[in-house]
Amino acid sequence: MNNIVLTGGGTAGHCIPNIALLPYLKKFDNVYYIGSTSVEKNIALNNGLKFFEVPSQKLVRSFTLKNLSIPFTLIKGVKESKRILKELNPKVVFAKGGFVSYPVVVGAKLLNIPVVLHESDFSIGLSNKLSIPFCDKVLTAFPDTAKKIKKGVFVGNPIRTFNLKKDRSWFKKEFGFDDKPTILVMGGSLGSKKINRAVLDALDSLLPTFNILHIVGKNNKTNLIKKGYFELEFCLDMEKVYTISDLAISRAGANATFELCSLKIPTLFIPLSKEISRGDQIENARYFTNKKASLTLYEEDLTKESLVKSIFNLYKDRFTITKNLESLDLLGANQKIANILSSYI
């Protein structure tokens, strides 16, 4: 049987690209998912994949006794990964990174199963850095990233496909919006309290000109009722949301960045600061802003006033930004990756 194992997780950002590949993996008889947390388990099961769980543990980037147990968890994770991989007998493992994927990658290497790794961010994450020596190929979303890796192959980022040729007016009525342009606001899978606060503070300045569809994140709803403003905790139907979005405010995680840019939605990126990240979102945002295909507002500069100014600048430059987005080749990664994986059959 021509089987393939997908792995990666810890956050939705590491497993949604795997799901985006599913329609392109037709040459494989069976597609399985190995992960750990409830995040990827729920996503995998909801997409009809058989899910296998292995122990894993995230490194806390500050001093804590919890990190002392990582080696023991890793040994358990590798041992369980080997057992599962022997049972599934895949032709290849496709790893999307995150702390969940590392024991699977090591287990596959010990069984001489080829591993193809993919890095979505401009800079390489810790798990992927550790995984590279065990991989056959390292695929990248950004061309400059591939140049830094001996096994690097630039393919782009796997993204979900959406049909945005639906009736915008119907969806806008569903949210209670009028004909004003609509701004989509989202701060990652858990939301961003800083972005949420700045948007709420800026409503009086923005609502006369724009509708605002605000995905606030889990447990962040305020239940504010205001004409032209609609609040969601999370959204399962992003196709509907993207259809009515004329502009966007977003964090700069790789998936959101590539989805918004591939859909040619002019976006103001507000990346996570280096205080709470390795700076990967800053680099992702900078890549597109340097190509004049987005605007960036750094978190340390985020205020009500700077947000309003940036949004109106984005709206003023929307046609130029859309034109520049059209010149970027952001589609086709799904098929390129599927072709590489299929070559192991």
N, C-alpha and C positions, 0 to 999 in steps of 0.2 A: 504493500500500500504506500502511496505517496502522501505522507503526512508532514505537516509543518506545525511547529510550536511558536506561538507568539508570547512574549513576556515583556514586562515593564509596568511600573506603577508606583504607588505611593501618593500620587496625585492624578487627577483626571487627565492632566496634560501629557502624561507618559503613556496613557492607554488609549485615548481617543484616536491618535494617529493609527494605531493598530486596527481599530475598528474601521477606519476609513479605507483600509486596504482590502477588506473582506470581499467586495465585489470583483476584485482583480486577481484573486487567488484561485481561480476556477480550475487550474491544472492540478491542484492538490485534492486528494480524496477526502482528507479530514484536516480541519484546522482546530487546534487546541490552544488553551490559554493557561499559562502558569503564572500565578501571582501570589499576593499575600493579603493585602488590606481589603476592606469592604468596598473601597472605591472601585478598584478594577474588577473585583468579583461581581459587583452589581452590574457594571457596564458590560462585562463579558456575557453573563447569564442573560441579560436583557437583549443581547444580540445573537442568542442561540448558540453560544460556544460552550463546550464542555470545559469546566474550570477545575484546575488542580492547585492546591494551596501548599506553599512552602514557608518555613520560618524565615523572617528577615527582620532587620532592625535599622532604623535610620540613625545616622550619626548626628548628634547634637553639636552644633558649632560653638559650644562654650563648655567650660569645665563642668562636668557632671559625672557622678559615679555610674550613671546608667551606661555610659560609653564602654565601661569595663566589660560588660557582658556581650559586646558585639562579636568578638572572636568566637565565643561559644555558640551564639546564634548562627553565625556564618557557617560553622562546621555542620550544625544540624541542617541548615538550609541546603548546603551543597550535597549532603548525604541524601536528603529527601528528593532533591532535584535529580540526582543520578537514578534513584529508584523509579521516579515517574518517567524520566526520559527513556529508560530501558523498556518500560512498558509501552510507551507511545511510539518508540522507534521512528522519530522524524528524520526526514532527509536534511532538514536545516532548521535552525532556531533563529528567529528574528527578534532582536532585543531593542527596545525603545528607551532603555535607560531608567534611572531611578534606582533607589537602593534595593528594590524588590528584584530587579533583573540580575544583579551581580552573582548570587549563588547559582542561578540557573545557567548563566554563561560559563562559570567555572565547572559546573557539573557536566555541561555539554562538552567542554574541552577535554575533560578526563575520559569521556566516552568516545572521543574522536568524531563528534558530531559537529559539522561546520556551523559557525555562528556569524550572522550578518548583523552588525550593529548600526543604529541610526542616531545621529545627534541633531536635534532640532534647533538648538540655540547657536548663536554666533560663537560663543566660547564653549569649551567642552566641560560638561559636568563631572563631578568627582567620580560617580559610579562608572560613567563611560571611560574616564581616564584609566581607572583600574581594570576595566574590561578589555580595553584595546589589545593587550598582549595575547588574549585568548581568542581573538576574532579573526575570521578569514578576510572580511572586508569591513570598512567603516564608511557608511554613507552619511552625507551631510546636507543640511538644508541651505547653507551658505557656501558660495564658491571659495571664499577666503579660508574657511575652516578646513576644507579638504586639503588645501595646500600645506597645512601644518602637520598632516598625518601621513605617514609612509603608506598606509593602506587606504588612504582617503579617496573617496569617489563622490563628487558633487552630483546630487540628483534632485535637490529641492526638498520641500517638506510635504509629507502625505497629509492631505486635507479632505474633509468631508465635502461632498458636492451638494449644491442647493439649486433649486429651480426658483429664480426670483422673477419669473414672468407671470406672476399671479396678480390678482386684483388688489392693488395697493389700497384703493379707497375703501374696500370692504374691511380689510384688516385694520385700517386706521379708525374706522367707525367702531370696531370691536374694542379698541382702547379708549374710545371717546375723544379722538383727535380730530382737528379740523384740517384745512388744507395747508397749514404752515409746515415748513420742513421739520423733519423729526430727527432728534439726536438720540442715539442709543448710548447708554452709559453702562459699562460693566467693569467690575474690578477683580476678575478672576473667579475661580470656582467657589471661593469662600467670601468673596466680596472684599471691598476695601473701605474701612471706616473713614480714612482720610479723604478719599475721593467722594464718598457718600456725603460727608459733612460739607465739603466745598460746594458740591452740586446743590445741596439743599439751601445753603447760604446764598447761592447765586440765582435761585429760581426767579425772584422778582425781576432780575435783570435779563433773564433768558426767555421767560415764558411769553412776553409780548411778541417775540420773533419766532420762537421754536416750540414744538411739542417735545416733551422729554419722556422717553421710555427708559426707566431706571431699574436695572437688575442689581439689587442691593446685596445679595448673598444671604446665606443661611443665618437666621435669627437676627437679621438687620432691618426688618420691616418697621416702618414708622406709622403705617396706615394713614399717611397724609393724603387728604383729598383736595386736589386743586385742579382747576380747569387747565388742560394741556399737559398734565403730569400724571404718569401711571407707574406704579411701583410693583415689581415682581421680586419674590425671594430668589427664585431661580426659574429657568425656562427650558422646557424639554423641546419646544418647537422653535428652534432658532431660525428655521427657514422663514417663518412668519415674521419674526423680529427683523431679520436682515432685509426682507422685502420692503418694509416701510422706512428703513433707516437711510437718511440722506447724509448724515454725519455720525461719527462715533467718538466717544471718549473711552479709552481702554487702558488697562495694564498692557505690558508688552511681552507677555509669555508667548512662546513661539507659535502655539496653535492659534490663539486669537489674532496675533499679528499677521500670520499668513492667510488666515480666513478672511479677515477684513480687507487686506490688500488685494487678495485674489478676486474679491467681489467688487473691488474698485470703490469702496466706501471711504471717502476722505476721513482720516482719523487723527485725533489728538492723542498721542501715547503719553501716559504718565507712568513710567517704569518704576518698579520697586527700587528704593535707594540701596546703596552699598552697605548701609548700616544693618540691613536685615537680609541681604542676599549677596551673592558673589559678583553681582553687577551684570549678570547675563541679560536681564531685561533692558538695561541701559544700552548695551551693545546692539541688541535686536532693534530697538527703536532708532538708534543712531544710524544703522544701516539704511533704513528706509527714508529717514529724514535727510540724510546726506544726498540721497537720490531725488530729493524734492518730491517725494511720494507720500509724505506725512508731515505732521508737526510733532514736536516733543516738548513737554513741559515737565521739568524735573521735580520730583516730589518735594525737595527742600524749598522749591520756589512756588509751591502750590498754595494759593490763597484764593479767596473769592474773586478779588480783582484780577489776578493773573489768569484765572480760569476763564472769566468772562472775556477778557481781551484775547486770549488764545482761541477761544471758540469763534469769535467774530473774525479773527484773522483766517481761521480755517475755512469759514464760510466764504469769505472774500476770495480765497485762493482755490476754491473747490474745483473749478474747471481745469486749472493747471495741474493740480494734484491728480485728478482723475486721468488726465492725458498722460502724465508720467507713470501712473500705475499701469495703464494700458501698454506701455512700452516694456514693462518687465515681464519676463517669462516665468510665471508663478504656478502654472498648471503643468500637468504631465508627470509629476513625481510619483504618483500612485502606480502608473503603468511601468515606469522605469524600475521602480523597486520590485514590482511583481515579476518583471522579466528577469531581474538578477536572481530573485529567490527561485524562480522556476528553473533556472539553469542548473540547480543542484539535483533536479529529478533525474 
